[in-house]
Each structure stands twice: as C-alpha cells, then as structure tokens.
C-alpha cells in the first residue's frame, strides 16, 4: 500500500483505516486522522486518546469488517457500537414516573402496613411497597388508582403473592371483574368471619419474617 502525505492531507478530520501487518495476520482499524507531521500521523480511535502512527499504515479508501482474526482468535474492531435504545417506551417511562409519584403520596398518607393493621399484628411494620389489590396484569386502568393500592410491608406482601388462594379469600387480592368497594367490604368481613384463615395468614407472615430477618415477633 502506497500512501503519501500529500494524498492524506485532504482527509484530515475524516475517518481513514489504519492497516497493521502482524506476523500472522492483518488488523484494520477505523481511526480519525487529526494531523500529519512528516512521515508521522496523529490519529484517534473512538475509545482512545490521540496517538501517533506511521503515515504508511493509513489507507483513506480502506474498509474494515466487524471482526478480524488474529492468530486464529476473533477480536472486535474498534467500530463504535450502535447506541442501545431503551426497550421502555416513552409511555412506559411516563407511567413509571407517575407510579413513583403516587407511591410517595400514599407513603405520606398511609405510612404503615395496612395489612398488619387489618390482621391485628402486635408490631405494625412501616410501609415498604405498594400492593395492587387487582393486579396490574389484569386491570391496567387501575394501576394509578389509589384505592387499588394497599400500603404493605415486605412480609405481608410476600405472603399475599405466595399464598394466592388465602389472599383471595381475605380480600387482599382481587380478580378482573371485582369491584374495589366490594373488596374493601370483603376484607373487613373476613377479619370477623374467617378467624382461622387470618391466623393462618399471620402464621405464614411470621415464618417469612423469621426466615428473612431472623427476628421473631413477640
């Protein structure tokens, strides 16, 4: 390859290919030509600081592949990778931000676990998360409805999602056709009419708490 300083001056500030001949292979890299001084050129790759190389290694019309083989091993060229586009759409980001704001508001209004209060737990845990009574997967229109969100601690939330049938019976979970006012009445009635199920829920909750923290509620 014959490359002269005169030929390369018009490519200053543009992308050229640096061809490096190794013992067993030839490596081609895309570089930006910054300056030329005699037989030495100053170049920069997209992820490096400027460095010097011989003018003879630069090919303004060269091409590079995405991969090159050096001693039988594939290595990536310094082609700048494509920008990774977030999979979350603008609508999804807006929904996430609205849900975060709503959770902050609910935390101020209801700072303690409402499930602990309903079950009569002696030590009421502070709110750690928002529990959707009718799951988001069933009713997307109720995702931002405050009446569909219960303040919950980690332990109660774990029991609700692990013991689904028990949570449905006690009104901590709802189905797609359930009405929120009806579920609230169901929860209150369950505390009076299903004492055995409430004790069972408290037992599972205590087991999860001991397993997660090692601390037993007195």
C-alpha positions in Angstrom: 0.0 0.0 0.0 1.5 3.3 -1.1 0.2 6.3 0.9 1.8 9.7 0.6 1.5 12.7 2.9 0.0 14.8 0.1 -2.8 12.3 -0.5 -3.7 12.2 3.1 -3.9 15.9 3.9 -7.3 16.2 2.4 -8.5 13.5 4.8 -7.6 15.4 8.0 -10.6 15.4 10.3 -12.1 12.4 8.5 -12.1 8.7 9.1 -9.5 6.5 7.5 -8.3 2.9 8.0 -5.1 2.0 9.8 -3.7 -1.3 8.4 -1.3 -3.0 10.8 0.5 -6.1 9.5 1.3 -8.5 12.2 3.2 -11.8 12.0 0.3 -14.0 11.1 -2.5 -11.5 10.3 -3.5 -8.1 9.2 -5.6 -5.9 11.5 -7.6 -3.0 10.2 -9.0 -0.2 12.5 -11.1 2.8 11.8 -9.3 5.9 13.0 -9.8 9.7 12.8 -6.9 11.5 11.2 -6.1 14.6 13.3 -2.7 15.8 11.9 0.3 14.9 9.8 3.9 15.8 10.5 6.4 14.4 8.0 6.0 10.6 7.9 4.1 10.5 11.2 0.3 10.9 11.6 -1.7 11.7 14.7 -4.9 9.6 14.9 -7.6 8.8 17.4 -9.9 5.8 17.7 -13.4 6.4 19.1 -12.4 5.0 22.6 -8.7 6.1 22.8 -6.6 9.2 23.3 -4.8 10.6 20.2 -1.6 8.7 19.4 1.0 8.6 16.6 1.5 6.1 13.8 3.4 5.9 10.5 1.7 7.5 7.6 2.4 4.4 5.5 -0.2 2.5 7.7 -3.1 4.7 6.7 -5.4 3.9 3.9 -8.1 6.5 3.1 -10.0 4.1 0.9 -9.7 1.0 3.1 -12.6 -1.0 4.6 -12.9 -2.9 7.8 -15.2 -5.7 8.9 -16.9 -6.0 12.3 -14.4 -8.7 13.2 -10.9 -9.6 12.4 -8.9 -12.8 13.1 -5.6 -12.6 14.9 -3.7 -15.8 15.4 -6.9 -17.8 14.9 -8.8 -15.8 17.5 -11.6 -13.4 16.6 -11.3 -9.9 18.0 -13.6 -6.9 17.6 -12.5 -4.0 15.6 -12.8 -0.5 17.1 -16.0 0.2 15.2 -18.2 2.4 17.5 -21.1 0.3 18.7 -24.6 1.3 17.9 -26.4 3.2 20.6 -28.6 0.8 22.6 -32.1 2.1 22.6 -34.0 1.5 25.8 -36.7 -1.0 25.5 -39.0 1.0 27.7 -41.2 3.3 25.6 -41.9 7.0 26.4 -45.3 5.9 27.5 -43.8 3.3 29.8 -41.4 5.9 31.3 -44.3 8.3 32.0 -46.2 5.5 33.7 -43.3 4.6 35.9 -42.7 8.2 36.9 -46.4 8.7 37.7 -46.4 5.5 39.8 -43.4 6.6 41.7 -45.1 10.0 42.5 -48.3 8.1 43.5 -46.3 5.8 45.8 -44.6 8.8 47.5 -48.1 10.4 48.1 -49.5 7.1 49.5 -46.5 6.8 51.8 -47.2 10.2 53.3 -50.9 9.4 53.7 -50.6 5.8 54.9 -47.1 5.3 56.3 -47.8 1.9 57.9 -48.7 -1.5 56.6 -52.5 -1.7 56.2 -52.5 -5.5 56.1 -50.7 -5.6 59.5 -53.4 -3.2 60.9 -56.3 -5.3 59.5 -54.8 -8.6 60.9 -54.2 -7.0 64.3 -50.4 -7.6 64.3 -48.9 -6.5 67.6 -45.9 -4.8 65.9 -47.1 -2.9 62.8 -44.4 -2.6 60.2 -43.8 0.6 58.2 -44.8 0.7 54.6 -42.2 -0.8 52.2 -44.1 -1.2 49.0 -47.4 -0.6 47.3 -49.6 -3.7 46.7 -52.0 -3.7 43.8 -55.2 -5.4 45.0 -56.3 -6.2 41.5 -53.0 -7.0 39.8 -51.6 -4.7 37.1 -51.6 -7.6 34.6 -55.4 -7.9 34.9 -56.6 -4.2 35.1 -54.2 -1.7 33.6 -56.8 1.0 34.1 -56.4 0.6 37.9 -52.6 0.9 38.0 -52.8 4.6 39.1 -55.9 4.2 41.3 -55.1 4.9 44.9 -58.0 2.8 46.1 -56.4 -0.2 44.3 -53.1 0.2 46.2 -52.5 -1.0 49.8 -49.6 0.1 51.9 -47.7 -3.1 52.7 -44.6 -4.3 54.4 -42.3 -6.9 52.8 -43.6 -9.7 54.9 -47.3 -9.3 54.2 -46.6 -8.6 50.6 -44.6 -11.9 50.3 -47.5 -13.9 51.9 -50.1 -12.3 49.6 -48.2 -13.3 46.5 -47.1 -16.7 47.8 -50.5 -17.8 49.2 -52.8 -16.6 46.5 -55.9 -18.6 47.4 -55.6 -17.3 51.0 -55.1 -13.7 49.9 -58.2 -14.0 47.6 -60.3 -15.4 50.4 -59.3 -12.5 52.7 -59.7 -9.8 50.0 -56.1 -8.9 49.7 -56.2 -9.9 46.1 -58.9 -9.4 43.5 -59.9 -10.7 40.2 -60.5 -8.8 36.9 -64.3 -8.4 37.5 -64.1 -7.5 41.2 -65.1 -4.0 42.4 -62.9 -2.2 44.7 -65.6 -1.1 47.2 -66.7 -4.8 47.3 -63.2 -5.9 48.1 -62.9 -3.5 50.9 -66.1 -4.8 52.5 -64.8 -8.4 51.9 -61.6 -7.6 53.8 -63.4 -6.2 56.8 -65.9 -9.1 56.8 -63.1 -11.6 56.5 -61.5 -10.3 59.7 -64.7 -11.2 61.6 -65.9 -14.3 59.7 -62.7 -16.1 58.9 -60.6 -16.1 62.1 -58.9 -19.4 61.2 -57.7 -18.0 57.8 -56.5 -14.8 59.5 -54.5 -16.9 62.0 -53.1 -18.9 59.1 -52.0 -15.7 57.3 -50.3 -14.4 60.4 -48.5 -17.7 60.8 -47.2 -17.6 57.3 -46.2 -14.0 57.8 -44.3 -14.8 60.9 -42.5 -17.7 59.2 -41.4 -15.4 56.3 -40.3 -12.7 58.8 -38.1 -15.1 60.7 -36.7 -16.5 57.5 -35.9 -13.1 56.1 -34.7 -11.3 59.3 -34.2 -13.9 61.9 -36.3 -11.8 64.3 -39.5 -13.3 65.8 -42.5 -11.0 66.7 -43.2 -11.2 70.4 
